[in-house]
Amino acid sequence: MVEVLGIDVSVPPSLHLISAFLAMEAADSLLCMARELGRGLVTETVQRFIWDHCISKAQEINHFHVPYLKNFMKKLISEVESSQVEVLDEFYELYSHYMVSWKDENLSKESATISKFVSFLFPHGKFFELSKVKEICGATTMLSQHACRCSIWPSSLYLSELILSFPDIFSTRKCFEVGSGVGLVGICLARVKTSSIVLSDGDPSTLANMKVNLGLNGLCCLSSATATPERTEEDLQTVECMHLPWESASESELEAFAPDIVLGADVIYDPVCLPHLVRVLSILLRPKQTHSSTHSFPGTEHVDDANHKNDVDDGSHGHKACGSERPVAYIASVIRNINTFNHFLEIAWILVLFKGKSNSFSAF
């Protein structure tokens, strides 16, 4: 079967396939996208597209996860053969190479750490590709203890998409993230040119993995011990990383950061940790005396101050001249246990209503 029409790499279906491959999504999902490109079949043209834009790119990446690549090619070859379409010789040759070269023990070692690409696709040709973000996976001794902290969770993807979709909210602002994990949110903050970025996590091994990811994405990691409060324009790509166990974080240490925006993704998960999390957030969100004021996400307003109702319609994103500036927090969370989430809301409301630790609180 001879194909005469090529595939446009700039249109969403082909971009989705490339992004899904680099993100190492399930092979069955990739084959579904491939069939969509070929109008029901993984044609020779589709195969050539996959080879040129997926397989070849994977081979250029150091330490691309070979077990994933091997499994995908096995299913791809089976899919093409079953539809009686000719399989490209390149697929047979590379798959045979992996069958001979990679023994089970090598595959086990290779599965200890993997590198993924996370891509964000936007309308009007706007395309963000974020380089290698490591996850811990596979049958290793590190898996049970650290896999949750070193994985990319949906909430971090949503929060990252928010940052890239509304860069004006975050650019030139001082941002502080709690529970930073692999550092994806911090990488996105660097892309929109925030004035300073502080990433924190309570687990030392997670912090070490995060620093590696920052380096892979061209960012300079500055430890809190050597951090300086002032930044020059040449240092905008510098990210401060700090070890921050919520239960032992000191009030004076947190107050010194005085961020404009506090961020967190998937940090509402353990009822035991929630009082400590809320305490940390309340300190970071204390108003500071300045000449600029509140930050409001487009389409939202503060629940305690009707005077801010029209702030988002004048292009200011809620930054109004005022006697004090109120920091804002963006917390993204998947509600896996409604009781845990409600417990977080209860603790936060108690802090607001009875201790006066923050000027406003809203959930949306």
C-alpha positions as CSV (number, residue, x, y, z in Angstrom):
1,M,0.0,0.0,0.0
2,V,1.5,3.3,-1.1
3,E,0.7,6.5,0.7
4,V,0.9,9.8,-1.2
5,L,-0.1,12.2,1.6
6,G,2.2,13.2,4.4
7,I,1.3,14.0,7.9
8,D,1.4,17.6,9.2
9,V,3.4,17.6,12.4
10,S,1.9,20.9,13.5
11,V,-1.7,19.8,13.8
12,P,-3.2,18.5,17.1
13,P,-3.6,14.8,16.2
14,S,0.1,14.4,15.4
15,L,1.2,16.6,18.2
16,H,-0.9,14.5,20.6
17,L,0.8,11.4,19.4
18,I,4.3,12.8,19.8
19,S,3.5,14.2,23.3
20,A,1.9,11.0,24.5
21,F,5.0,9.0,23.3
22,L,7.4,11.3,25.1
23,A,5.2,11.2,28.2
24,M,5.4,7.4,28.0
25,E,1.6,6.9,28.0
26,A,0.2,3.4,27.6
27,A,1.1,1.7,24.3
28,D,-2.6,1.0,23.6
29,S,-3.4,4.7,23.8
30,L,-0.6,5.5,21.3
31,L,-1.9,2.9,18.9
32,C,-5.4,4.4,19.1
33,M,-3.9,7.8,18.1
34,A,-1.9,6.2,15.4
35,R,-5.0,4.6,13.9
36,E,-6.7,8.0,14.0
37,L,-3.9,9.5,12.0
38,G,-4.2,6.7,9.4
39,R,-8.0,6.8,9.3
40,G,-8.4,3.4,10.9
41,L,-5.1,1.8,10.0
42,V,-1.5,2.2,11.1
43,T,-0.4,2.8,7.5
44,E,3.1,3.0,6.1
45,T,2.9,6.8,6.3
46,V,1.9,6.7,9.9
47,Q,4.7,4.3,10.7
48,R,7.2,6.6,9.0
49,F,5.8,9.5,11.1
50,I,6.2,7.4,14.3
51,W,9.8,6.4,13.3
52,D,10.9,9.9,12.4
53,H,9.2,11.9,15.2
54,C,9.0,9.4,18.1
55,I,11.4,6.5,17.8
56,S,14.3,8.4,16.3
57,K,13.9,11.2,18.9
58,A,13.9,8.6,21.7
59,Q,17.2,7.2,20.5
60,E,18.7,10.6,20.7
61,I,17.7,10.9,24.3
62,N,20.2,9.5,26.8
63,H,18.7,6.9,29.1
64,F,15.3,6.8,27.3
65,H,13.3,4.0,29.0
66,V,14.2,0.9,26.9
67,P,11.6,-1.4,28.3
68,Y,8.8,1.1,27.4
69,L,10.3,1.5,23.9
70,K,10.6,-2.3,23.4
71,N,7.0,-2.9,24.6
72,F,5.6,-0.2,22.3
73,M,7.4,-1.5,19.2
74,K,6.2,-5.1,20.0
75,K,2.6,-4.0,20.1
76,L,3.0,-1.7,17.1
77,I,4.4,-4.5,15.0
78,S,1.7,-6.9,16.0
79,E,-1.0,-4.2,15.2
80,V,0.4,-3.6,11.7
81,E,0.8,-7.2,10.9
82,S,-2.7,-8.1,12.0
83,S,-4.1,-5.4,9.6
84,Q,-2.1,-6.9,6.7
85,V,-0.1,-3.7,6.3
86,E,3.6,-3.9,5.5
87,V,5.8,-3.2,8.6
88,L,8.8,-0.8,8.1
89,D,12.1,-2.7,8.2
90,E,13.4,-0.2,10.7
91,F,11.0,-1.4,13.3
92,Y,12.0,-5.1,12.8
93,E,15.7,-4.2,13.0
94,L,15.5,-2.1,16.2
95,Y,13.2,-4.6,17.9
96,S,15.5,-7.5,17.1
97,H,18.4,-5.4,18.4
98,Y,16.6,-4.9,21.8
99,M,15.7,-8.6,21.9
100,V,19.3,-9.6,21.6
101,S,21.0,-6.8,23.5
102,W,18.8,-6.2,26.5
103,K,18.6,-9.1,28.9
104,D,16.2,-9.2,31.9
105,E,18.8,-8.1,34.3
106,N,19.6,-5.0,32.2
107,L,15.9,-4.2,31.9
108,S,15.6,-4.4,35.7
109,K,18.4,-2.0,36.2
110,E,17.1,0.4,33.5
111,S,13.7,0.5,35.2
112,A,15.1,2.1,38.4
113,T,14.8,5.6,37.0
114,I,13.2,6.8,33.9
115,S,13.0,10.2,32.1
116,K,9.8,11.6,30.7
117,F,9.0,14.6,28.6
118,V,6.0,16.7,29.7
119,S,4.4,18.7,26.9
120,F,1.7,21.4,27.0
121,L,-0.2,22.2,23.8
122,F,-2.1,25.4,23.4
123,P,-4.2,26.9,20.6
124,H,-2.8,29.2,17.9
125,G,0.4,27.2,17.6
126,K,1.7,27.9,21.1
127,F,3.7,24.9,22.2
128,F,5.6,24.3,25.4
129,E,7.9,21.3,25.7
130,L,9.4,20.7,29.1
131,S,12.5,18.4,29.1
132,K,13.3,15.4,31.1
133,V,11.4,15.0,34.4
134,K,12.5,11.9,36.3
135,E,10.2,9.5,38.1
136,I,11.1,6.6,40.3
137,C,9.4,3.4,39.1
138,G,9.9,-0.3,38.7
139,A,10.7,-3.0,41.2
140,T,13.4,-1.4,43.2
141,T,13.9,-0.9,47.0
142,M,13.3,2.8,46.5
143,L,9.8,2.3,45.1
144,S,7.7,1.7,48.2
145,Q,9.3,4.5,50.2
146,H,9.6,7.3,47.6
147,A,7.5,6.6,44.5
148,C,4.6,8.8,45.6
149,R,6.9,11.8,46.2
150,C,8.8,11.3,42.9
151,S,5.8,10.8,40.6
152,I,4.1,13.3,38.3
153,W,0.5,13.6,39.7
154,P,-2.5,15.1,37.8
155,S,-2.7,18.1,40.2
156,S,0.8,19.2,39.3
157,L,-0.1,19.0,35.6
158,Y,-3.2,21.1,36.2
159,L,-1.3,23.7,38.2
160,S,1.5,23.8,35.6
161,E,-1.1,24.3,32.9
162,L,-2.6,27.2,34.9
163,I,0.8,28.9,35.1
164,L,1.5,28.6,31.4
165,S,-2.1,29.7,30.5
166,F,-2.0,32.8,32.6
167,P,1.6,33.9,32.7
168,D,0.7,37.5,33.6
169,I,-0.5,36.4,37.0
170,F,2.9,34.8,37.9
171,S,5.5,36.8,36.0
172,T,7.5,39.2,38.0
173,R,6.0,37.8,41.3
174,K,7.7,36.0,44.2
175,C,6.5,32.4,44.2
176,F,6.8,29.8,46.9
177,E,5.7,26.1,46.5
178,V,5.1,23.7,49.3
179,G,5.5,20.0,48.6
180,S,7.3,20.5,45.3
181,G,7.9,16.8,44.4
182,V,9.6,16.4,41.0
183,G,9.7,20.2,40.5
184,L,7.4,20.5,37.5
185,V,5.5,23.5,38.8
186,G,8.8,25.3,39.5
187,I,10.0,24.6,35.9
188,C,6.8,26.2,34.6
189,L,7.2,29.2,36.9
190,A,10.7,29.7,35.5
191,R,9.3,29.6,32.0
192,V,7.0,32.6,32.7
193,K,9.8,34.6,34.3
194,T,8.8,34.9,37.9
195,S,11.0,37.3,39.9
196,S,12.0,34.5,42.4
197,I,11.1,30.9,42.9
198,V,11.4,28.9,46.1
199,L,10.6,25.1,46.0
200,S,10.3,23.1,49.2
201,D,9.8,19.5,50.2
202,G,10.1,17.6,53.4
203,D,11.8,14.5,52.0
204,P,15.5,14.8,51.4
205,S,15.6,12.1,48.6
206,T,12.7,13.9,46.8
207,L,14.6,17.2,47.1
208,A,17.7,15.6,45.6
209,N,15.6,14.2,42.7
210,M,14.0,17.6,42.2
211,K,17.4,19.3,42.0
212,V,18.4,16.9,39.2
213,N,15.3,17.7,37.3
214,L,15.9,21.4,37.6
215,G,19.4,20.9,36.2
216,L,18.1,18.8,33.3
217,N,15.8,21.8,32.4
218,G,18.6,24.3,32.4
219,L,17.9,25.8,35.9
220,C,20.4,26.6,38.5
221,C,19.5,25.3,42.0
222,L,20.4,27.4,45.0
223,S,20.2,25.8,48.4
224,S,18.6,27.8,51.2
225,A,21.8,27.9,53.1
226,T,23.6,29.9,50.4
227,A,20.5,31.8,49.1
228,T,20.6,35.5,48.9
229,P,17.5,37.7,49.0
230,E,18.3,39.8,46.0
231,R,18.2,38.6,42.4
232,T,19.7,40.2,39.3
233,E,18.3,39.8,35.9
234,E,21.0,37.3,35.1
235,D,19.8,35.1,38.0
236,L,16.1,34.9,36.9
237,Q,16.6,31.2,36.0
238,T,17.9,30.5,39.6
239,V,15.6,28.4,41.8
240,E,16.0,28.2,45.5
241,C,15.4,24.7,47.0
242,M,14.9,24.1,50.6
243,H,14.2,21.2,53.0
244,L,10.9,22.1,54.7
245,P,9.2,19.6,57.0
246,W,5.8,21.2,57.8
247,E,5.7,20.1,61.4
248,S,9.1,21.7,62.3
249,A,9.1,24.8,60.0
250,S,9.9,27.9,62.1
251,E,7.7,30.9,61.9
252,S,10.6,33.3,61.5
253,E,12.1,31.3,58.6
254,L,8.8,31.3,56.7
255,E,8.1,35.0,57.3
256,A,11.4,35.9,55.8
257,F,10.3,34.7,52.3
258,A,7.3,37.0,52.1
259,P,6.0,35.5,48.8
260,D,3.4,37.1,46.6
261,I,2.0,33.7,45.5
262,V,2.0,30.3,47.3
263,L,1.5,27.2,45.4
264,G,0.8,23.5,46.2
265,A,-0.2,20.4,44.2
266,D,-1.6,17.3,45.8
267,V,-0.6,18.4,49.3
268,I,-4.0,17.5,50.9
269,Y,-3.6,13.8,51.4
270,D,-2.8,12.9,55.0
271,P,-5.2,14.1,57.8
272,V,-2.3,14.0,60.3
273,C,-0.3,16.5,58.3
274,L,-3.1,19.0,57.6
275,P,-2.8,21.1,60.8
276,H,0.9,21.6,60.0
277,L,0.2,22.4,56.3
278,V,-2.4,25.0,57.3
279,R,0.0,26.5,59.8
280,V,2.7,26.9,57.1
281,L,0.2,28.3,54.6
282,S,-1.2,30.8,57.1
283,I,2.3,32.2,57.9
284,L,3.2,32.5,54.2
285,L,-0.1,34.2,53.5
286,R,0.2,36.9,56.1
287,P,-0.3,40.4,54.6
288,K,2.7,42.5,54.1
289,Q,2.8,46.3,54.1
290,T,3.5,47.5,50.5
291,H,2.0,49.7,47.8
292,S,0.5,46.9,45.7
293,S,-2.3,44.7,46.7
294,T,-4.2,41.6,46.0
295,H,-3.9,38.9,43.4
296,S,-7.1,37.5,42.0
297,F,-7.4,34.7,39.5
298,P,-9.5,35.8,36.5
299,G,-13.1,35.0,37.1
300,T,-12.9,34.8,40.9
301,E,-13.2,37.2,43.8
302,H,-12.4,37.2,47.5
303,V,-15.2,35.9,49.7
304,D,-14.7,38.5,52.4
305,D,-14.4,41.7,50.5
306,A,-17.0,42.9,47.9
307,N,-14.9,45.9,47.0
308,H,-12.7,43.6,45.0
309,K,-15.6,42.5,42.8
310,N,-14.6,44.5,39.7
311,D,-10.8,44.1,40.0
312,V,-10.5,41.4,37.4
313,D,-12.2,43.4,34.6
314,D,-9.7,46.2,34.2
315,G,-6.6,44.1,33.2
316,S,-5.0,44.5,36.6
317,H,-5.6,40.8,37.7
318,G,-6.4,42.2,41.1
319,H,-3.1,44.1,41.7
320,K,-4.5,47.3,43.2
321,A,-2.7,50.1,45.0
322,C,-3.4,49.8,48.7
323,G,-1.9,50.0,52.2
324,S,-1.1,46.2,52.4
325,E,-0.6,43.4,50.0
326,R,-2.3,40.1,50.6
327,P,-0.5,37.1,49.2
328,V,-2.7,34.4,47.5
329,A,-2.4,30.7,47.4
330,Y,-3.3,28.3,44.5
331,I,-3.7,24.8,45.7
332,A,-4.5,22.1,43.2
333,S,-5.8,18.8,44.6
334,V,-7.5,15.6,43.4
335,I,-10.2,14.8,46.0
336,R,-9.6,11.1,46.7
337,N,-11.2,11.2,50.1
338,I,-13.9,13.8,50.7
339,N,-13.5,13.6,54.5
340,T,-9.8,14.5,54.3
341,F,-10.6,17.4,52.0
342,N,-13.4,18.7,54.3
343,H,-11.0,18.3,57.3
344,F,-8.6,20.6,55.5
345,L,-11.4,23.2,54.9
346,E,-12.5,23.0,58.5
347,I,-9.0,23.7,59.8
348,A,-8.5,26.5,57.4
349,W,-11.8,28.2,58.3
350,I,-11.0,27.9,62.0
351,L,-7.7,29.6,61.5
352,V,-9.3,32.4,59.4
353,L,-12.4,33.0,61.6
354,F,-10.9,32.6,65.1
355,K,-7.2,33.4,64.8
356,G,-7.2,36.0,62.1
357,K,-4.2,34.5,60.4
358,S,-5.3,35.4,56.9
359,N,-7.5,38.1,55.3
360,S,-9.4,35.8,53.0
361,F,-10.1,32.2,52.1
362,S,-12.0,30.7,49.2
363,A,-12.3,27.3,47.5
364,F,-13.2,26.9,43.9
